[in-house]
Amino acid sequence: MKFRINPLASDIIISIYILVTLFLRFKFENETSVSPMLSIVMGVCFVVIIWALIKLKVLNPNWFGLFNSKKA
């Protein structure tokens, strides 16, 4: 049995994750002198974590209903 999170909760978790990681990146980059390459690598690592959770079907985003995959 896989651990799955419902679509609305997945959307909320992804939104919070994006906001927190952006805040952490901006705060870290502001306090220290970070090269642009390190900033890009940090951003890619954060995106890969979310991408892996979606591919493993732990998170099941509905994208807040923007893309309806169900057809009438």
Order of alpha helices (4+ residues) and beta strands (2+ residues): alpha-alpha
